[in-house]
Amino acid sequence: TDIGSQKDRVVTEEEWLQKWEMGNIGFHKEQVHPLLQKYLDVLLSGKSGLRIFFPLCGKAVEMKWLADMGHSVVGVEVSEQALKEFFSEHSLPYCEEPVPEISGAKKLQSTSGNISLYCCSIYDLSSSIVGKFDGVWDRGALVAVNPCDRQRYVSLMITLMEKSSSYLLVTVSYDPNKHEGPPFYVPESEIKSLF
Ligand code: SAH
């Protein structure tokens, strides 16, 4: 009768890695999201050379799309497979390096230098490691964060934003009693209180 059944549910990092291994990635889309196209001006406000952050990036094609416009893109994703698929599917050469501040983390960077993807948990990042961003594209990210981690996620995102930055957030409106995902229901009232 309420979203109570979802509140305590947790999707572990291991489960996400398995989804990638099994090819169970129905969330991945081959086309640039129509809402990004629609609200692109809100994200960029006519500026060029912005730094755009993709939390929980998967292999989102929008990263390539924005990089091709001359922006620099930073993403974070726990699945190394996802990041490697991103570079190979776009035929982008890249190099790998460790991230000294985060044990076990790697940074995969396009040779052209304008796409840097961190392979680690988003909770390992801070503005001292990745800097601050002019824009955020949050699609399949807040809605994939475990409900118990939402406040932590949002607080972190705020620390990664420049004062003048824009945050585009995509959520899905549905009856959480009738549908299981994607993967969590975040009501609008909660978005307002979180941010
Ligand atoms: N934003 C992408 C992917 C959405 S699915 C898109 O639009 O296609 C959510 C992604 O978050 C998955 O690829 C999963 O592996 C990744 N993920 C889950 N928890 C994470 C965490 N704590 N840190 C970084 N990535 C995470």
py3Dmol code that shows the C-alpha trace and the ligand (Angstrom):
import py3Dmol

protein = """\
ATOM      1  CA  THR A   1       0.000   0.000   0.000  1.00  0.00           C
ATOM      2  CA  ASP A   2       2.979   2.323   0.221  1.00  0.00           C
ATOM      3  CA  ILE A   3       6.596   2.328  -0.847  1.00  0.00           C
ATOM      4  CA  GLY A   4       7.513   0.551   2.366  1.00  0.00           C
ATOM      5  CA  SER A   5       8.373  -2.624   0.513  1.00  0.00           C
ATOM      6  CA  GLN A   6      11.083  -0.757  -1.389  1.00  0.00           C
ATOM      7  CA  LYS A   7      12.489   1.289   1.475  1.00  0.00           C
ATOM      8  CA  ASP A   8      14.615  -1.461   2.972  1.00  0.00           C
ATOM      9  CA  ARG A   9      15.586  -3.133  -0.265  1.00  0.00           C
ATOM     10  CA  VAL A  10      19.245  -3.004  -1.228  1.00  0.00           C
ATOM     11  CA  VAL A  11      20.920  -3.720  -4.557  1.00  0.00           C
ATOM     12  CA  THR A  12      24.548  -4.557  -3.781  1.00  0.00           C
ATOM     13  CA  GLU A  13      27.547  -3.639  -5.922  1.00  0.00           C
ATOM     14  CA  GLU A  14      28.004  -7.352  -6.551  1.00  0.00           C
ATOM     15  CA  GLU A  15      24.484  -7.553  -7.976  1.00  0.00           C
ATOM     16  CA  TRP A  16      25.203  -4.636 -10.309  1.00  0.00           C
ATOM     17  CA  LEU A  17      28.384  -6.310 -11.530  1.00  0.00           C
ATOM     18  CA  GLN A  18      26.389  -9.467 -12.183  1.00  0.00           C
ATOM     19  CA  LYS A  19      23.789  -7.555 -14.196  1.00  0.00           C
ATOM     20  CA  TRP A  20      26.590  -6.318 -16.440  1.00  0.00           C
ATOM     21  CA  GLU A  21      28.110  -9.775 -16.737  1.00  0.00           C
ATOM     22  CA  MET A  22      24.772 -11.352 -17.627  1.00  0.00           C
ATOM     23  CA  GLY A  23      23.937  -8.583 -20.082  1.00  0.00           C
ATOM     24  CA  ASN A  24      20.927  -7.819 -17.937  1.00  0.00           C
ATOM     25  CA  ILE A  25      21.104  -4.107 -18.739  1.00  0.00           C
ATOM     26  CA  GLY A  26      17.673  -3.134 -19.983  1.00  0.00           C
ATOM     27  CA  PHE A  27      18.356   0.355 -18.597  1.00  0.00           C
ATOM     28  CA  HIS A  28      20.998   1.039 -21.253  1.00  0.00           C
ATOM     29  CA  LYS A  29      19.718   3.003 -24.232  1.00  0.00           C
ATOM     30  CA  GLU A  30      21.403   3.382 -27.597  1.00  0.00           C
ATOM     31  CA  GLN A  31      19.884   6.783 -28.333  1.00  0.00           C
ATOM     32  CA  VAL A  32      20.562  10.076 -26.606  1.00  0.00           C
ATOM     33  CA  HIS A  33      17.815  10.588 -24.018  1.00  0.00           C
ATOM     34  CA  PRO A  34      15.053  12.814 -25.428  1.00  0.00           C
ATOM     35  CA  LEU A  35      14.880  14.779 -22.175  1.00  0.00           C
ATOM     36  CA  LEU A  36      18.578  15.640 -22.403  1.00  0.00           C
ATOM     37  CA  GLN A  37      17.985  16.954 -25.901  1.00  0.00           C
ATOM     38  CA  LYS A  38      14.944  18.880 -24.713  1.00  0.00           C
ATOM     39  CA  TYR A  39      16.683  20.458 -21.706  1.00  0.00           C
ATOM     40  CA  LEU A  40      20.187  20.761 -23.114  1.00  0.00           C
ATOM     41  CA  ASP A  41      20.041  24.563 -22.918  1.00  0.00           C
ATOM     42  CA  VAL A  42      19.196  24.366 -19.220  1.00  0.00           C
ATOM     43  CA  LEU A  43      22.245  22.183 -18.638  1.00  0.00           C
ATOM     44  CA  LEU A  44      24.651  24.277 -20.684  1.00  0.00           C
ATOM     45  CA  SER A  45      23.105  27.759 -20.501  1.00  0.00           C
ATOM     46  CA  GLY A  46      24.798  28.549 -23.777  1.00  0.00           C
ATOM     47  CA  LYS A  47      28.304  28.015 -22.444  1.00  0.00           C
ATOM     48  CA  SER A  48      31.053  25.989 -24.024  1.00  0.00           C
ATOM     49  CA  GLY A  49      33.782  23.836 -22.544  1.00  0.00           C
ATOM     50  CA  LEU A  50      31.833  22.851 -19.439  1.00  0.00           C
ATOM     51  CA  ARG A  51      32.670  20.030 -17.031  1.00  0.00           C
ATOM     52  CA  ILE A  52      29.728  17.626 -16.909  1.00  0.00           C
ATOM     53  CA  PHE A  53      29.367  14.846 -14.326  1.00  0.00           C
ATOM     54  CA  PHE A  54      27.640  11.507 -14.932  1.00  0.00           C
ATOM     55  CA  PRO A  55      27.006   9.747 -11.605  1.00  0.00           C
ATOM     56  CA  LEU A  56      26.477   5.954 -11.931  1.00  0.00           C
ATOM     57  CA  CYS A  57      27.225   6.365 -15.616  1.00  0.00           C
ATOM     58  CA  GLY A  58      27.047   2.831 -16.996  1.00  0.00           C
ATOM     59  CA  LYS A  59      27.943   3.192 -20.662  1.00  0.00           C
ATOM     60  CA  ALA A  60      25.606   6.107 -21.283  1.00  0.00           C
ATOM     61  CA  VAL A  61      25.880   7.278 -24.891  1.00  0.00           C
ATOM     62  CA  GLU A  62      25.193  10.849 -23.750  1.00  0.00           C
ATOM     63  CA  MET A  63      28.788  10.994 -22.487  1.00  0.00           C
ATOM     64  CA  LYS A  64      30.083  10.743 -26.030  1.00  0.00           C
ATOM     65  CA  TRP A  65      27.429  13.126 -27.301  1.00  0.00           C
ATOM     66  CA  LEU A  66      28.396  15.898 -24.856  1.00  0.00           C
ATOM     67  CA  ALA A  67      32.128  15.277 -25.299  1.00  0.00           C
ATOM     68  CA  ASP A  68      31.673  15.646 -29.067  1.00  0.00           C
ATOM     69  CA  MET A  69      30.184  19.088 -28.380  1.00  0.00           C
ATOM     70  CA  GLY A  70      33.427  20.100 -26.731  1.00  0.00           C
ATOM     71  CA  HIS A  71      32.534  19.583 -23.068  1.00  0.00           C
ATOM     72  CA  SER A  72      34.593  17.473 -20.736  1.00  0.00           C
ATOM     73  CA  VAL A  73      32.839  14.540 -19.191  1.00  0.00           C
ATOM     74  CA  VAL A  74      33.567  12.744 -15.931  1.00  0.00           C
ATOM     75  CA  GLY A  75      31.671   9.598 -14.965  1.00  0.00           C
ATOM     76  CA  VAL A  76      31.748   7.108 -12.134  1.00  0.00           C
ATOM     77  CA  GLU A  77      30.699   3.488 -12.352  1.00  0.00           C
ATOM     78  CA  VAL A  78      31.448   0.337 -10.324  1.00  0.00           C
ATOM     79  CA  SER A  79      31.470  -1.940 -13.356  1.00  0.00           C
ATOM     80  CA  GLU A  80      34.747  -1.873 -15.257  1.00  0.00           C
ATOM     81  CA  GLN A  81      33.062  -3.954 -17.956  1.00  0.00           C
ATOM     82  CA  ALA A  82      30.559  -1.123 -18.529  1.00  0.00           C
ATOM     83  CA  LEU A  83      33.331   1.427 -18.935  1.00  0.00           C
ATOM     84  CA  LYS A  84      35.332  -0.756 -21.306  1.00  0.00           C
ATOM     85  CA  GLU A  85      32.230  -1.400 -23.390  1.00  0.00           C
ATOM     86  CA  PHE A  86      31.669   2.364 -23.551  1.00  0.00           C
ATOM     87  CA  PHE A  87      35.087   3.020 -25.035  1.00  0.00           C
ATOM     88  CA  SER A  88      35.062   0.049 -27.381  1.00  0.00           C
ATOM     89  CA  GLU A  89      31.507   0.627 -28.668  1.00  0.00           C
ATOM     90  CA  HIS A  90      32.462   4.186 -29.605  1.00  0.00           C
ATOM     91  CA  SER A  91      35.877   3.121 -30.941  1.00  0.00           C
ATOM     92  CA  LEU A  92      37.552   5.511 -28.528  1.00  0.00           C
ATOM     93  CA  PRO A  93      41.127   4.777 -27.529  1.00  0.00           C
ATOM     94  CA  TYR A  94      41.736   5.181 -23.795  1.00  0.00           C
ATOM     95  CA  CYS A  95      44.332   4.627 -21.157  1.00  0.00           C
ATOM     96  CA  GLU A  96      44.030   3.356 -17.610  1.00  0.00           C
ATOM     97  CA  GLU A  97      45.663   4.632 -14.479  1.00  0.00           C
ATOM     98  CA  PRO A  98      45.251   4.045 -10.772  1.00  0.00           C
ATOM     99  CA  VAL A  99      43.647   6.739  -8.609  1.00  0.00           C
ATOM    100  CA  PRO A 100      46.152   7.342  -5.815  1.00  0.00           C
ATOM    101  CA  GLU A 101      43.540   8.660  -3.365  1.00  0.00           C
ATOM    102  CA  ILE A 102      41.229   5.625  -3.721  1.00  0.00           C
ATOM    103  CA  SER A 103      42.610   2.162  -3.192  1.00  0.00           C
ATOM    104  CA  GLY A 104      41.576  -0.270  -5.913  1.00  0.00           C
ATOM    105  CA  ALA A 105      40.075   2.454  -8.101  1.00  0.00           C
ATOM    106  CA  LYS A 106      41.018   3.081 -11.711  1.00  0.00           C
ATOM    107  CA  LYS A 107      40.547   5.996 -14.037  1.00  0.00           C
ATOM    108  CA  LEU A 108      39.892   5.211 -17.683  1.00  0.00           C
ATOM    109  CA  GLN A 109      40.539   8.260 -19.784  1.00  0.00           C
ATOM    110  CA  SER A 110      39.999   8.782 -23.501  1.00  0.00           C
ATOM    111  CA  THR A 111      43.263   9.488 -25.266  1.00  0.00           C
ATOM    112  CA  SER A 112      41.761  12.767 -26.437  1.00  0.00           C
ATOM    113  CA  GLY A 113      41.491  13.581 -22.721  1.00  0.00           C
ATOM    114  CA  ASN A 114      37.923  14.833 -22.564  1.00  0.00           C
ATOM    115  CA  ILE A 115      36.236  11.741 -21.101  1.00  0.00           C
ATOM    116  CA  SER A 116      37.432  10.466 -17.697  1.00  0.00           C
ATOM    117  CA  LEU A 117      35.601   7.561 -16.166  1.00  0.00           C
ATOM    118  CA  TYR A 118      36.302   6.461 -12.605  1.00  0.00           C
ATOM    119  CA  CYS A 119      35.848   2.811 -11.839  1.00  0.00           C
ATOM    120  CA  CYS A 120      34.892   2.835  -8.158  1.00  0.00           C
ATOM    121  CA  SER A 121      31.898   3.537  -5.962  1.00  0.00           C
ATOM    122  CA  ILE A 122      30.560   7.069  -6.143  1.00  0.00           C
ATOM    123  CA  TYR A 123      30.876   7.213  -2.356  1.00  0.00           C
ATOM    124  CA  ASP A 124      34.674   7.057  -2.761  1.00  0.00           C
ATOM    125  CA  LEU A 125      34.718  10.341  -4.679  1.00  0.00           C
ATOM    126  CA  SER A 126      35.075  13.858  -3.338  1.00  0.00           C
ATOM    127  CA  SER A 127      35.625  17.271  -4.898  1.00  0.00           C
ATOM    128  CA  SER A 128      39.292  17.086  -3.949  1.00  0.00           C
ATOM    129  CA  ILE A 129      39.617  14.095  -6.297  1.00  0.00           C
ATOM    130  CA  VAL A 130      37.315  15.015  -9.194  1.00  0.00           C
ATOM    131  CA  GLY A 131      36.850  18.759  -8.767  1.00  0.00           C
ATOM    132  CA  LYS A 132      33.523  20.523  -9.177  1.00  0.00           C
ATOM    133  CA  PHE A 133      31.123  20.428 -12.093  1.00  0.00           C
ATOM    134  CA  ASP A 134      29.143  22.911 -14.136  1.00  0.00           C
ATOM    135  CA  GLY A 135      26.451  20.378 -14.892  1.00  0.00           C
ATOM    136  CA  VAL A 136      25.120  17.002 -13.814  1.00  0.00           C
ATOM    137  CA  TRP A 137      23.139  14.486 -15.866  1.00  0.00           C
ATOM    138  CA  ASP A 138      21.388  12.167 -13.411  1.00  0.00           C
ATOM    139  CA  ARG A 139      19.473   9.520 -15.306  1.00  0.00           C
ATOM    140  CA  GLY A 140      19.200   6.077 -13.754  1.00  0.00           C
ATOM    141  CA  ALA A 141      21.394   7.298 -10.900  1.00  0.00           C
ATOM    142  CA  LEU A 142      19.344   8.661  -7.967  1.00  0.00           C
ATOM    143  CA  VAL A 143      16.700   6.059  -8.815  1.00  0.00           C
ATOM    144  CA  ALA A 144      19.376   3.336  -8.613  1.00  0.00           C
ATOM    145  CA  VAL A 145      20.782   4.490  -5.276  1.00  0.00           C
ATOM    146  CA  ASN A 146      19.644   2.352  -2.375  1.00  0.00           C
ATOM    147  CA  PRO A 147      16.963   4.250  -0.429  1.00  0.00           C
ATOM    148  CA  CYS A 148      19.115   4.142   2.732  1.00  0.00           C
ATOM    149  CA  ASP A 149      21.932   5.957   0.857  1.00  0.00           C
ATOM    150  CA  ARG A 150      19.868   8.687  -0.799  1.00  0.00           C
ATOM    151  CA  GLN A 151      20.726  11.506   1.563  1.00  0.00           C
ATOM    152  CA  ARG A 152      24.399  10.659   1.453  1.00  0.00           C
ATOM    153  CA  TYR A 153      24.285  10.567  -2.341  1.00  0.00           C
ATOM    154  CA  VAL A 154      22.533  13.928  -2.622  1.00  0.00           C
ATOM    155  CA  SER A 155      24.831  15.589  -0.075  1.00  0.00           C
ATOM    156  CA  LEU A 156      27.845  14.355  -2.030  1.00  0.00           C
ATOM    157  CA  MET A 157      26.393  15.572  -5.324  1.00  0.00           C
ATOM    158  CA  ILE A 158      25.885  19.032  -3.845  1.00  0.00           C
ATOM    159  CA  THR A 159      29.552  19.177  -2.808  1.00  0.00           C
ATOM    160  CA  LEU A 160      30.512  18.359  -6.412  1.00  0.00           C
ATOM    161  CA  MET A 161      28.555  21.255  -7.900  1.00  0.00           C
ATOM    162  CA  GLU A 162      29.776  24.724  -8.758  1.00  0.00           C
ATOM    163  CA  LYS A 163      27.495  27.497  -7.539  1.00  0.00           C
ATOM    164  CA  SER A 164      26.165  28.165 -11.022  1.00  0.00           C
ATOM    165  CA  SER A 165      25.743  24.554 -12.079  1.00  0.00           C
ATOM    166  CA  SER A 166      22.602  22.868 -13.358  1.00  0.00           C
ATOM    167  CA  TYR A 167      21.423  19.430 -12.340  1.00  0.00           C
ATOM    168  CA  LEU A 168      19.172  17.560 -14.723  1.00  0.00           C
ATOM    169  CA  LEU A 169      17.420  14.718 -12.940  1.00  0.00           C
ATOM    170  CA  VAL A 170      15.296  12.089 -14.637  1.00  0.00           C
ATOM    171  CA  THR A 171      12.917  10.105 -12.491  1.00  0.00           C
ATOM    172  CA  VAL A 172      10.051   7.859 -13.422  1.00  0.00           C
ATOM    173  CA  SER A 173       6.533   8.329 -12.164  1.00  0.00           C
ATOM    174  CA  TYR A 174       4.732   5.038 -11.568  1.00  0.00           C
ATOM    175  CA  ASP A 175       2.787   3.029  -9.041  1.00  0.00           C
ATOM    176  CA  PRO A 176       5.462   1.327  -6.895  1.00  0.00           C
ATOM    177  CA  ASN A 177       2.953  -1.350  -5.927  1.00  0.00           C
ATOM    178  CA  LYS A 178       2.542  -2.408  -9.529  1.00  0.00           C
ATOM    179  CA  HIS A 179       6.112  -2.155 -10.784  1.00  0.00           C
ATOM    180  CA  GLU A 180       9.334  -3.212  -9.142  1.00  0.00           C
ATOM    181  CA  GLY A 181      11.629  -0.597 -10.585  1.00  0.00           C
ATOM    182  CA  PRO A 182      13.614   1.129 -12.095  1.00  0.00           C
ATOM    183  CA  PRO A 183      15.015  -0.019  -9.403  1.00  0.00           C
ATOM    184  CA  PHE A 184      13.584   2.340  -6.812  1.00  0.00           C
ATOM    185  CA  TYR A 185      10.675   4.738  -6.725  1.00  0.00           C
ATOM    186  CA  VAL A 186      11.598   8.272  -5.675  1.00  0.00           C
ATOM    187  CA  PRO A 187       8.513  10.422  -5.170  1.00  0.00           C
ATOM    188  CA  GLU A 188       8.715  14.082  -6.100  1.00  0.00           C
ATOM    189  CA  SER A 189       8.138  15.182  -2.508  1.00  0.00           C
ATOM    190  CA  GLU A 190      11.217  13.249  -1.463  1.00  0.00           C
ATOM    191  CA  ILE A 191      13.321  14.779  -4.226  1.00  0.00           C
ATOM    192  CA  LYS A 192      12.372  18.210  -2.915  1.00  0.00           C
ATOM    193  CA  SER A 193      13.300  17.352   0.648  1.00  0.00           C
ATOM    194  CA  LEU A 194      16.529  15.594  -0.340  1.00  0.00           C
ATOM    195  CA  PHE A 195      17.862  18.536  -2.339  1.00  0.00           C
TER     196      PHE A 195
END
"""
ligand_1 = """\
26
SAH
N 23.179 6.237 -15.869
C 23.344 5.070 -16.708
C 23.279 3.740 -15.941
C 22.084 3.542 -15.052
S 22.018 2.000 -14.193
C 22.413 5.116 -17.879
O 21.679 6.098 -18.022
O 22.397 4.178 -18.681
C 22.912 2.333 -12.695
C 24.402 2.090 -12.822
O 25.015 2.428 -11.584
C 24.797 0.635 -13.092
O 25.617 0.590 -14.229
C 25.566 0.204 -11.838
O 26.619 -0.698 -12.135
C 26.066 1.531 -11.302
N 26.270 1.633 -9.839
C 25.472 1.131 -8.863
N 25.912 1.512 -7.653
C 27.012 2.295 -7.846
C 27.887 3.000 -6.978
N 27.741 2.973 -5.637
N 28.895 3.721 -7.518
C 29.063 3.759 -8.875
N 28.257 3.101 -9.745
C 27.239 2.385 -9.248
"""
view = py3Dmol.view(width=600, height=400)
view.addModel(protein, "pdb")
view.setStyle({"model": 0}, {"cartoon": {"style": "trace"}})
view.addModel(ligand_1, "xyz")
view.setStyle({"model": 1}, {"stick": {}})
view.zoomTo()
view.show()
